């Protein structure tokens, strides 16, 4: 039996299985049919949409793949099913526009200083702190424990997001999904709102992207674009 190394995440993107190796800040991939054959031997992770095609993949190929993934730091040997299943991100279904009332005011001036503080904090973090350590801030046992909002509080999150997006072009840094999502996440946390940071990947050609969600609601990206990506990690 095998298990994923700590802070390694996986997803299927069509013809490949993609891995996010967070400690090394890299993405890797292997052909899907090989991973389908190996998946029953990986604790806490299995493909449910199709049975492993053992008739197409030899045991020698599966064993070689496992050895290669161990050498790459993706897998490690496990004596038993000791690892909990990876928590899959919730697929997005709506955008924030569906939560805003027609009379919602866009008072950017009132939110200017909190937005600048969140942008500056995210800017400093990405320049000075490795990404795995940034992620740890939101997953450690002492991470901020805000409840995910519902109803009127969710509309509050939507209004804050609109204010953030309206002010964002004035901050002197080019758009980058990693930076923008982190800054918005920090802004919401300071208002007691916990959003989820979703990382996704796609193939042909390969691309990685990230955005924020609350439940099934996408905050800082268009729904159609998020559906181009297969979610691989949720923070």
C-alpha positions, -999 to 999 in steps of 0.1 A, spaced: 0 0 0 10 36 -6 -1 71 5 5 106 -7 34 124 9 23 153 33 9 183 14 7 166 -19 -27 168 -37 -40 151 -68 -69 154 -93 -79 141 -127 -79 166 -156 -90 144 -185 -61 124 -200 -38 130 -170 -36 128 -133 -21 161 -119 -2 164 -87 4 196 -67 36 191 -46 32 220 -22 64 217 -3 84 219 -35 60 244 -52 56 224 -84 31 205 -105 36 170 -120 15 147 -141 12 111 -152 -11 94 -178 -46 89 -164 -48 51 -172 -17 44 -152 -30 63 -122 -63 45 -125 -45 12 -122 -25 23 -92 -53 42 -73 -67 11 -54 -33 8 -37 -33 44 -25 -48 49 10 -73 77 12 -76 82 -26 -94 63 -53 -111 71 -86 -149 65 -86 -159 73 -121 -144 42 -138 -130 9 -127 -92 5 -129 -83 -8 -164 -61 -37 -154 -66 -54 -187 -47 -24 -204 -20 -19 -178 5 -45 -166 14 -49 -130 50 -41 -139 40 -7 -153 20 0 -121 49 -10 -99 73 12 -120 49 41 -117 48 37 -79 86 36 -77 89 67 -98 63 86 -77 81 76 -45 114 88 -59 97 121 -69 84 126 -34 47 122 -44 40 89 -28 55 70 2 49 34 14 22 28 39 17 -3 60 -20 3 64 -48 27 55 -35 54 78 -43 85 58 -76 102 58 -92 108 24 -84 141 7 -112 166 10 -124 175 -25 -132 211 -32 -169 219 -37 -177 226 -74 -187 262 -81 -223 269 -91 -229 307 -88 -211 340 -89 -214 369 -64 -237 389 -86 -265 365 -78 -262 375 -41 -263 413 -45 -295 433 -41 -302 460 -68 -298 487 -41 -264 474 -28 -242 505 -24 -206 504 -35 -189 526 -8 -153 520 -18 -140 551 1 -152 536 34 -134 503 28 -102 519 13 -79 515 43 -88 478 51 -84 470 14 -50 487 12 -39 469 44 -50 435 29 -32 442 -4 0 453 13 0 423 36 -5 399 7 22 417 -13 47 414 15 38 377 22 43 366 -14 77 384 -16 91 372 17 73 340 27 74 306 9 39 296 -4 37 265 19 42 286 50 15 310 38 -9 281 33 0 268 68 -14 300 82 -49 290 72 -46 252 79 -27 251 112 -46 242 144 -44 279 155 -56 292 121 -84 319 121 -117 300 130 -143 321 113 -176 306 104 -186 304 67 -213 330 62 -249 324 52 -278 345 40 -272 382 48 -236 376 59 -229 360 25 -243 392 9 -219 411 31 -190 390 17 -202 398 -18 -203 435 -11 -168 435 3 -156 416 -28 -171 442 -51 -154 470 -31 -121 451 -33 -124 445 -71 -134 482 -76 -103 495 -58 -78 468 -69 -67 486 -102 -53 515 -80 -28 492 -62 5 492 -80 9 455 -88 -1 436 -119 -30 411 -116 -19 377 -103 -45 352 -92 -23 341 -63 -18 376 -50 -54 388 -56 -70 358 -40 -47 360 -9 -54 397 -5 -92 392 -7 -90 363 17 -72 384 42 -97 412 38 -126 389 44 -109 372 74 -105 406 91 -143 410 88 -149 376 103 -157 359 71 -140 326 60 -138 319 23 -121 289 7 -90 293 -14 -94 270 -44 -65 259 -66 -72 244 -100 -53 230 -130 -61 222 -166 -42 205 -195 -36 211 -232 -19 234 -225 -12 231 -188 -23 260 -167 -29 266 -130 -53 291 -114 -68 300 -81 -99 318 -68 -120 322 -37 -153 305 -29 -179 304 -1 -198 272 -4 -206 270 -41 -203 307 -47 -173 321 -67 -162 355 -54 -134 368 -75 -136 350 -108 -162 343 -135 -180 309 -132 -174 300 -168 -136 303 -163 -135 283 -131 -152 254 -149 -122 252 -172 -101 240 -143 -101 208 -122 -99 218 -85 -68 202 -69 -65 218 -35 -88 237 -11 -74 258 17 
